[in-house]
Amino acid sequence: MTKSEQSKLVRALKDYTNRMNQDDRRDFEMIAKRDHDDEDLDSIAVRRLEELHEKYVPRKSKADIETLFKKHFPEPPDHSTNG
């Protein structure tokens, strides 16, 4: 995992710390501190970071995004009448 990917996962998880249980929050804070100090994570910490990301950050599918856009930006009515 590259440093930029590591930082991206840490930034995404920061919004979900209030949902984490005590053990997960402790692990995340340790990983976030190491990321802030520009340290490379070892394989165990990388695996734990990926587990936390999978557990707490919801995945959005393309269909979810399209539904959101249709909800907020409905298509204008068709005014092309033949007469």
N, C-alpha and C positions, 0 to 999 in steps of 0.2 A: 504494500500500500504506500502510495506516495504521500509526502507531507501535505500537499494540497487536499488530497482525498481525506486524510486524517482530520485536518482542520474543518473541512466541510461537514463531516459527520458530527464533530464536536459542536459546531455552530448550530446544526439542526437539532441536536439533543438539548441544547440549553433552554429551549422553549418548553421542554417537557419535564424539567426537573421536579416540578411540583407534583407530578403524577407518580414519580418513582418511589419505591419503597426505600427503607433506610439503607439496606445493603447496596442496592443499585445506585442510589444517590452517592454513597461513599465511594464506590468504584468509579462512577462518572467524574466526581470532583477530583479524584486522584489523576485520572486520565486527562481531564481538562487542564489541570495544573501542569502536567508534563507537556501538553500541547502548547500551553502559553509560554513555557520556558524553552520552546523550540527543541524539545527532546524527541528523538525517534522512539516510537513505542516498540516493545518487544512483541513477539508473536502471541503471547498470552494476552497482553493488553489490547492488541489489535483485534483478536478474536472476541474479547469481552466488549469492546467498543461496537463491533458489528452486531453482537447479540443485543446490546442495549438499543441500538438504532432500529433493528428489526422489531424489537418488542414495543417500543414507544412511539416511533415516528410512523404515522399512517401512510400507506402507499396510495397514490392516486393513479387510477387508470385513465386511459385516453377517453373512455366513455364518460367517466366522472367529470372530466374537464369540459367535454363538449356539452354535457347537460348543464353545467354551471354557466357557460357562455349563452346557451339558448335561454336559460332562465333570466339572465340579466340583460341580454341583448336580443329580444325577440325580432324575428324577421318582419319588415314592414309589409302591410297588406299589398297584394298585387292589384295595381290600378290599370292593367293593360286589358281593357275591355274592347271588344270589336264593334263599337257602335256608337 
